Structures are given as structure tokens and as C-alpha cells.
Amino acid sequence: MKTGDGNPGKLEKKFDWIKHEHVGISHEDHRRALTDFFNGDFVAKQGKKVEVKIDCIMGNHYHPYRQFFFMDKGEADYAFVNVDKPEERVDIHLVAGDKVIINKRIAHRAIMKAGNVTIEGNEESYTSPKIDDLKYRID
């Protein structure tokens, strides 16, 4: 099943392994604007900023832990597949301000554009590609 019409908050009704929402400014004053990537719904042991240099495909793997993606700048087409139930697939066009949290064993692939910036986090520490990046091709 494919779904994902770009409407944040709708996917949880179909699948319990993905959460999609648009994150806005949580507080702003004359000094700064604050955006909460997560607040109680995720705990990260590894966090990273990804600055995309060229148009490319990223991912085509899954992890043995939960993960979150925050589109800070740009937009991208993501596909998510439950590796235990491959018929459960979600395609989402993410734009700046969108956040996705996925459970463990959810394969993901992103079609990225040069200049995109994402903030990502893992619930466990990253150790190596052999242990953490389990290959899974999404067409």
C-alpha cells in the first residue's frame, strides 16, 4: 500500500510505525526564533546535520533503532517501507519544517537536491555501516 499525500499527522491512522508532522516556530521574540525538532517524542543518542552537495539518492537501508528526520532547508521525496511487511509503504514529499519519526526496521530512501539540509537523529549510537546500515532497496 502506498500513501503519503504530504498532509502531516494523517499517517498514524494507517501505520503505527511512522509519525509525520510539520514543525513550526515554538517561540519567537526580538532575539531569536526557536523550533523544537522533538519534545518528548524522541530521545537521540546520535544527532547529525546533513548538508547535501549534489542531487542524489540517499538511504536504501534501515536501522535496528528508531530514527527521526527534520527537513531544515529544501524539499525531498522520501519513501518508507516496513521490512517485516513490505506491502506497507509510505511516500512523502517533505518540505522545510517537516519532521518524520520512524520505528526500527523501517527502510528509507530520499531523493535529495543539492542545497538540502536535514537534521537527523538515532535512538542508539551509530557504530558501523555493517551493524547500523542494513541494506534494503526501495524502487
C-alpha positions, -999 to +999 in steps of 0.1 A: +000+000+000+013+034-009+002+065+009+015+099+019-002+129+004+020+154+022-006+160+049+012+158+082-005+139+110-026+116+088-003+086+086-006+074+122-041+063+115-028+039+089+005+028+103+018+029+138+055+028+127+056+064+113+048+099+126+048+129+102+042+164+113+051+200+103+071+217+129+067+255+132+083+281+154+076+272+190+087+305+205+099+338+190+110+372+203+131+400+190+163+380+197+156+346+181+131+321+168+130+286+184+120+254+166+116+221+185+127+192+164+113+169+191+100+174+225+092+142+245+085+120+215+121+111+207+154+107+226+186+108+205+220+092+213+233+104+179+224+135+161+237+148+128+233+176+103+233+166+066+242+192+040+235+178+005+262+188-020+247+173-052+214+159-064+214+123-052+196+093-037+204+086-001+194+057+022+181+025+007+187+009+041+171+005+076+184+006+112+179-016+143+166+015+161+142+044+158+152+074+138+140+110+131+144+133+101+138+170+101+139+189+068+156+222+077+161+235+042+148+225+008+125+196+000+128+159-009+108+128-018+111+101+009+099+065+007+095+044+038+089+006+038+082-017+067+107-045+061+086-070+080+055-061+059+068-048+026+033-041+014+033-012+039+049+016+021+047+054+026+058+080+001+061+116+014+072+148-001+089+166+027+094+204+028+113+227+051+098+223+086+086+187+082+096+160+107+093+122+104+099+097+132+102+060+121+104+028+142+132+004+139+133-019+108+117+008+086+137+011+054+140+046+040+152+063+008+154+100+000+157+117-034+176+148-024+185+180-042+218+200-038+214+225-010+190+205+011+198+204+048+184+178+072+188+173+109+187+136+118+189+115+150+191+079+161+179+064+194+211+044+196+247+053+190+259+047+155+287+021+154+294+010+118+277+006+084+278-032+088+258-031+121+237+000+116+230+004+078+212-027+068+207-026+030+172-026+016+165-013-019+134+008-024+124+014-061 
